[in-house]
Amino acid sequence: MAGIGFELRKIIKKEDLLSILKAYGYSAVISSGPWIISIISIIVSGYVSYPYVENKNDVIAFQVSVTYLLALSLIYTGFFQLYFSRYVSDRLFEKSYSDVLPNIIGMLMITVILGFFVIMPAFVLFKEAGSFYTIIFVFTFLVLSGIWILNVVLTSLKHYRFIVFAFLSSYLFTIVSVVVLSRMGTGLGGLLLSFFGGQILLFFQLLGLILYSFPSNRFVSFDFLGKRRVYFSLILTGFFYNLGIWIDKFMFWFHPSTGENVFSVLRNSILYDLPIFLAYLAIVPGMAVFLLRLETEFSEKYDSYYKAVREGATLESIMKKHSDMVETARVSLFEVFRIQSIVILVVFLASELIFSIFKFPTFYIPLFRIDLVGTGLQLFFMSILAVTFYLDKRKNALLLSFLFVILNGSLSYLSINMGILFYGYGFAVSLLIVCVAALLMLRKDFERLNYETFMLQ
């Protein structure tokens, strides 16, 4: 889905510094999406609301509530994201643009209806928090789930300026409304309402852009549920990948020696949460490089190779395009690794200064540095997976995602039992192992690509 890739190529072709910075800036916001920006809004909202909230525990409860909403909605929609992304990509490849919108509406309907039943236990679990908080929690979960579905098609859209505006305006709305509602003394429910309002604004802006970009004479369709459209490997891969990202957090939240109760069933880990979420902010530059390389250079070489195969080009030409594609993938992955390594090194060396400026406790620094390495490896793993999906190696992606869940869960649990000096190592080591395994698989896939293209089709 390289719609945005074409637009980014136009910017880069101007070949001046401002254009290059602009392309990377757009890539950073779009690739980070609501996931990274949500972390920023959680941190900033906590800071700006703290002076105005009478019960300071409400600020912590608000931040923990939003964290759980992000985790639960991502894990839940993991069943749909990759599978539906494949469906949309196939329709765009076929130039069946009129099929995109009605199926997005259909997927949103299924996501919201099923999501309501998934989140229904909240009405029982959050009784002590009151009905207002519970209702906002439930609807925020549903809206976030919808946003993750809309997020699937963002890279197929050319209106990158509007996408950036939608993200920034929505989270600015959240921060401003947090201050306003805090001053009104609305408490925890009001804080969560401000976040819900920002997500509603983002959801309808993105939905409006999709309505504009993919006009259709049908409103709703469930064509993506057709027997030949369903890829169970992608359904499971999306779930395992998102579960793998969050399982170490859940381990630390619910282990008696590292977690503590915030309210109701929601728990956090004072020792683990701040460093890991701060570390995620450091992957924004690498994500920008990842999107720009994938959607401009690699996708172009990929299309060129398969176009040569489909149109019966000479063997020499096909082998040359295969070599170009492999080299572009290698350079792209190396570029992501190189840029992120530089960022990690700079932040690693400046961590004491950063923590002193923002007045974070300095005892977090050792864990923060480990998490920097872990989140950098997660970005690299995500980049390899993206190339794996391009090659349609669904079984490999499923195996790697399942391995990530098992390793991150077991090694994180082991690190907790080994003591505070080992916190974060489970997350980082698990990703190191799956990255090595993913690279070995990818190398083998590229070596066999010509054979499988011609002999197994």
C-alpha positions in Angstrom: 0.0 0.0 0.0 2.4 2.6 -1.2 0.1 5.5 -1.8 2.0 7.6 0.7 5.2 6.3 -0.7 4.6 8.0 -4.0 4.1 11.3 -2.2 7.2 10.9 -0.1 9.2 10.2 -3.3 8.0 13.5 -4.7 9.3 15.3 -1.7 12.7 13.5 -1.6 13.3 14.1 -5.4 13.6 17.8 -4.7 16.9 16.8 -3.1 17.3 19.8 -0.8 17.8 19.5 3.0 14.4 21.0 3.9 12.6 18.5 1.6 14.5 15.5 3.1 13.7 16.7 6.7 10.1 17.2 5.7 9.9 13.7 4.3 11.4 12.2 7.5 9.1 14.4 9.6 6.0 13.2 7.9 7.2 9.6 8.1 7.9 9.9 11.8 4.4 11.1 12.6 2.6 8.6 10.3 4.7 5.6 11.3 4.5 6.4 15.0 0.8 7.0 14.6 -1.4 7.1 17.7 0.8 4.5 19.5 3.8 6.7 20.2 1.8 10.0 20.3 -0.5 8.4 23.0 2.5 7.8 25.2 3.5 11.5 24.8 0.0 12.6 25.6 -0.2 10.4 28.7 3.0 11.8 30.1 2.2 15.5 29.2 -1.4 15.2 30.4 -0.2 13.9 33.7 2.2 16.8 34.1 -0.2 19.6 33.1 -3.1 18.2 35.1 -1.2 17.5 38.3 -1.4 21.0 39.8 -5.1 21.2 39.3 -6.3 17.7 40.5 -7.2 17.6 44.2 -6.6 13.8 44.6 -3.2 13.3 43.1 -3.8 9.5 42.9 -6.3 10.3 40.1 -3.5 11.4 37.8 -1.8 8.0 38.3 -5.0 6.2 37.9 -5.7 8.1 34.6 -2.3 7.2 33.2 -2.7 3.6 34.2 -6.2 3.5 32.7 -5.0 4.8 29.3 -2.0 2.4 29.3 -4.4 -0.6 29.8 -6.7 0.8 27.1 -3.9 0.9 24.7 -2.6 -2.6 25.6 -6.0 -4.3 25.5 -7.2 -2.6 22.3 -4.0 -3.4 20.5 -4.0 -7.0 21.6 -7.7 -7.4 20.7 -7.4 -5.8 17.3 -4.2 -7.8 16.6 -6.6 -10.5 15.4 -7.8 -8.2 12.6 -5.0 -5.7 11.7 -2.7 -7.9 9.6 -5.5 -9.9 8.1 -7.5 -6.8 7.1 -4.3 -5.1 5.9 -3.7 -8.0 3.5 -7.3 -7.7 2.2 -7.0 -4.0 1.6 -3.6 -4.4 -0.1 -5.0 -7.0 -2.5 -7.9 -4.8 -3.4 -5.6 -1.8 -4.1 -3.3 -4.1 -6.2 -6.4 -5.1 -8.2 -7.3 -1.4 -8.4 -10.7 -2.3 -6.9 -10.8 1.0 -5.0 -14.6 1.0 -4.6 -14.4 -2.2 -2.4 -12.2 -0.5 0.2 -14.6 1.8 2.0 -17.6 -0.6 2.4 -15.3 -3.3 3.8 -13.6 -0.8 6.2 -17.1 0.0 7.5 -17.9 -3.7 7.7 -14.7 -4.4 9.6 -15.4 -1.5 12.0 -18.9 -2.8 12.7 -17.5 -6.3 13.6 -14.6 -4.8 15.6 -16.9 -2.6 17.7 -19.6 -5.3 18.2 -17.2 -8.0 19.2 -15.2 -5.5 21.2 -18.2 -4.6 23.3 -18.5 -8.2 24.4 -14.8 -8.4 25.1 -14.8 -5.3 27.3 -18.1 -6.0 29.1 -16.4 -7.4 32.2 -15.4 -3.8 32.9 -18.9 -3.1 34.1 -18.3 -5.6 36.9 -14.6 -5.0 37.6 -14.9 -1.2 37.9 -17.9 -0.9 40.1 -16.0 1.0 42.7 -14.9 3.5 40.1 -18.4 4.5 39.3 -20.6 4.1 36.3 -19.4 7.3 34.6 -15.7 6.1 34.6 -16.7 2.6 33.5 -18.8 3.9 30.5 -16.0 6.2 29.4 -13.5 3.3 29.7 -15.6 1.0 27.6 -16.3 3.5 24.8 -12.6 4.6 24.8 -11.6 1.0 24.2 -14.1 0.7 21.3 -12.9 4.0 19.7 -9.2 3.0 20.1 -10.0 -0.4 18.5 -11.6 1.5 15.6 -8.5 3.7 15.2 -6.2 0.7 15.0 -8.4 -0.6 12.1 -8.3 2.7 10.3 -4.6 2.9 10.9 -4.2 -0.1 8.6 -4.9 1.9 5.5 -3.0 5.1 6.4 0.0 4.3 4.2 -2.3 3.8 1.2 -3.5 7.4 1.5 -1.8 10.3 -0.3 -3.0 13.1 2.0 -0.1 12.9 4.4 -0.5 16.5 5.6 -4.0 15.9 6.8 -3.0 12.7 8.6 -0.3 14.6 10.5 -2.8 17.4 11.3 -5.4 14.8 12.5 -2.9 13.2 14.9 -1.5 16.5 16.3 -4.8 18.3 16.6 -6.4 15.3 18.4 -3.7 15.0 21.0 -3.5 18.7 21.5 -7.3 18.6 22.1 -6.6 15.9 24.8 -4.0 18.0 26.6 -6.1 21.2 26.5 -9.2 19.4 27.7 -7.3 17.7 30.5 -6.4 21.1 31.9 -9.9 22.4 31.5 -11.6 19.4 33.1 -9.0 19.2 35.9 -9.8 22.8 36.9 -13.5 21.9 37.0 -12.7 19.2 39.5 -14.2 16.3 37.5 -11.7 13.9 38.9 -10.6 10.6 37.3 -13.7 10.3 35.1 -13.1 13.8 33.7 -9.4 13.0 32.9 -10.4 9.9 31.0 -13.2 11.8 29.2 -10.6 14.2 27.9 -8.6 11.3 26.4 -11.8 9.8 25.0 -12.6 13.2 23.3 -9.3 13.3 21.6 -9.7 9.8 20.3 -13.1 10.5 19.0 -11.8 13.5 17.1 -9.0 11.5 15.7 -11.3 8.6 14.7 -13.7 10.8 12.7 -10.9 12.8 11.0 -9.3 9.6 9.8 -12.7 8.1 8.8 -13.6 11.3 6.9 -10.3 11.1 5.0 -11.0 7.5 4.1 -14.5 8.4 2.9 -13.0 11.1 0.7 -10.2 8.9 -0.6 -12.2 5.8 -1.5 -15.6 6.8 -2.8 -18.0 3.9 -3.3 -21.7 3.4 -4.2 -21.9 0.8 -1.4 -21.9 1.7 2.3 -21.1 -1.6 3.9 -19.7 -4.9 2.8 -18.3 -8.1 4.4 -16.3 -9.3 1.4 -13.2 -9.7 3.6 -15.0 -12.6 5.4 -15.1 -14.7 2.2 -13.5 -18.1 2.5 -10.6 -17.2 0.2 -10.0 -13.9 1.9 -9.3 -15.2 5.4 -5.7 -15.9 6.3 -5.7 -17.6 9.7 -1.9 -17.3 9.9 -2.2 -13.5 9.7 -4.9 -13.4 12.3 -2.7 -15.3 14.8 0.5 -13.5 13.8 -1.2 -10.1 14.6 -2.4 -11.3 17.9 0.9 -12.9 19.0 2.9 -9.9 17.9 0.9 -7.5 19.9 0.7 -9.8 22.9 4.5 -10.2 22.7 4.9 -6.5 22.9 2.9 -6.2 26.1 3.5 -9.5 27.9 6.6 -8.3 29.8 4.6 -5.3 31.0 1.8 -7.6 32.3 4.4 -9.8 34.0 5.8 -6.8 35.9 2.3 -5.4 36.7 0.9 -8.6 38.2 4.0 -10.1 39.8 3.6 -9.6 43.6 7.2 -8.3 44.0 7.1 -5.7 41.2 3.5 -4.6 40.8 1.1 -2.8 43.0 -2.6 -2.2 42.9 -3.8 1.2 41.6 -7.5 0.6 41.8 -9.9 -2.2 41.2 -8.0 -4.8 39.1 -5.7 -2.3 37.5 -2.0 -2.6 38.6 1.2 -0.9 37.5 4.9 -1.3 38.2 6.6 1.8 39.5 10.0 0.2 38.8 9.3 -0.9 35.2 6.7 1.4 33.6 8.4 4.8 33.3 11.7 3.6 31.8 10.1 1.3 29.2 7.6 3.9 28.0 10.3 6.6 27.8 12.5 4.2 25.8 9.7 3.8 23.3 9.9 7.5 22.5 13.5 6.9 21.3 12.4 4.7 18.4 10.6 7.5 16.5 13.6 8.4 14.3 14.1 4.7 13.4 10.4 4.3 12.6 10.6 7.3 10.3 13.6 5.7 8.4 11.8 2.4 8.4 8.6 3.8 6.8 10.5 6.0 4.3 12.8 3.2 3.1 10.0 0.6 3.0 7.4 2.7 1.2 9.8 4.3 -1.3 12.9 2.3 -2.1 12.1 -1.3 -1.2 8.5 -1.3 -2.4 9.7 0.2 -5.8 12.3 -2.6 -6.2 9.7 -5.2 -5.1 7.2 -4.1 -7.7 9.8 -3.9 -10.4 10.9 -7.5 -9.7 7.4 -9.0 -9.8 6.4 -6.8 -12.8 9.3 -8.4 -14.7 8.2 -11.9 -13.7 4.6 -11.2 -14.7 5.5 -9.7 -18.0 7.9 -12.4 -19.0 11.2 -10.4 -18.9 14.4 -12.2 -19.8 16.1 -14.3 -17.1 19.0 -11.9 -16.9 16.7 -9.0 -16.3 14.8 -10.9 -13.6 18.0 -11.9 -11.9 19.2 -8.3 -11.9 16.0 -7.0 -10.4 16.1 -9.8 -7.8 19.6 -8.7 -6.9 18.5 -5.1 -6.7 15.6 -6.0 -4.4 17.7 -8.0 -2.1 20.4 -5.3 -1.9 17.7 -2.6 -1.2 16.3 -4.8 1.6 19.8 -5.2 3.0 20.6 -1.5 2.8 17.2 -0.5 4.3 17.5 -2.8 7.3 21.1 -1.7 7.8 20.0 1.9 7.7 17.3 1.3 10.3 19.8 -0.5 12.5 22.4 2.2 12.0 20.2 5.2 12.7 18.6 3.6 15.7 22.0 2.6 17.1 23.1 6.2 16.8 20.0 7.4 18.6 20.4 4.7 21.3 24.1 5.8 21.8 23.2 9.5 22.1 20.3 9.0 24.4 22.3 6.4 26.4 25.1 9.0 27.0 22.7 11.8 27.7 20.3 9.8 29.9 21.6 11.4 33.1 21.1 14.9 31.7 17.6 14.0 30.3 16.5 12.6 33.7 17.8 15.7 35.6 16.0 18.1 33.2 12.7 16.3 33.5 13.3 15.5 37.2 12.9 11.8 36.8 14.4 9.6 39.6 17.9 8.7 38.6 17.6 5.1 39.9 15.6 4.4 36.7 18.6 5.1 34.4 20.1 1.6 34.4 16.8 0.0 33.4 16.1 2.8 31.0 19.4 2.0 29.2 18.5 -1.7 28.9 15.0 -0.8 27.6 16.6 1.5 25.0 18.4 -1.5 23.5 15.2 -3.6 23.8 13.0 -1.1 22.0 15.6 -0.6 19.3 15.7 -4.4 18.7 11.9 -4.3 18.6 12.0 -1.8 15.8 14.5 -3.9 13.9 12.3 -7.0 14.4 9.3 -5.1 13.1 11.3 -4.0 10.0 12.3 -7.6 9.3 8.7 -8.7 9.7 7.6 -6.1 7.2 9.9 -7.4 4.6 8.8 -11.0 5.4 5.2 -9.9 4.8 6.2 -8.4 1.5 7.6 -11.8 0.5 4.3 -13.4 1.7 6.1 -15.7 4.2 3.2 -15.9 6.6 4.2 -19.1 8.3 7.6 -17.6 9.1 6.0 -14.4 10.5 3.7 -16.5 12.6 6.5 -18.7 14.0 8.6 -15.6 14.9 5.7 -13.8 16.6 4.8 -16.9 18.6 8.5 -17.3 19.6 8.5 -13.6 20.7 5.6 -14.2 23.0 7.1 -17.3 24.6 10.6 -15.8 25.0 9.5 -12.4 26.3 7.1 -13.9 28.7 9.4 -16.6 30.1 12.6 -14.5 30.2 10.8 -11.5 31.7 9.4 -13.8 34.5 12.9 -15.2 35.0 14.4 -11.7 35.2 11.9 -10.8 37.9 12.9 -13.8 40.0 16.6 -13.1 39.5 16.3 -9.6 41.0 16.2 -5.9 40.2 19.6 -5.9 38.5 18.2 -8.1 35.7 14.9 -6.2 35.1 14.5 -5.5 31.4 16.9 -8.1 30.2 14.1 -10.6 29.5 12.6 -8.1 27.0 15.9 -7.2 25.4 17.3 -10.8 25.1 14.1 -12.2 23.8 14.1 -9.6 21.0 17.8 -10.3 20.2 17.0 -13.9 19.7 14.0 -13.4 17.5 15.9 -10.8 15.4 18.7 -13.2 14.8 16.2 -16.0 13.9 14.3 -13.6 11.6 17.4 -12.5 9.8 18.4 -16.1 9.1 14.9 -16.9 7.8 14.9 -13.8 5.6 18.2 -14.7 4.1 17.0 -18.1 3.2 13.7 -16.7 1.8 15.6 -14.4 -0.5 17.9 -17.2 -1.6 14.9 -19.4 -2.6 12.8 -16.6 -4.0 13.4 -17.2 -7.7 12.9 -20.9 -7.3 9.7 -20.5 -5.4 8.4 -17.8 -7.8 8.8 -20.0 -10.9 8.5 -23.6 -9.6 5.8 -23.4 -6.8 3.3 -21.1 -8.4 
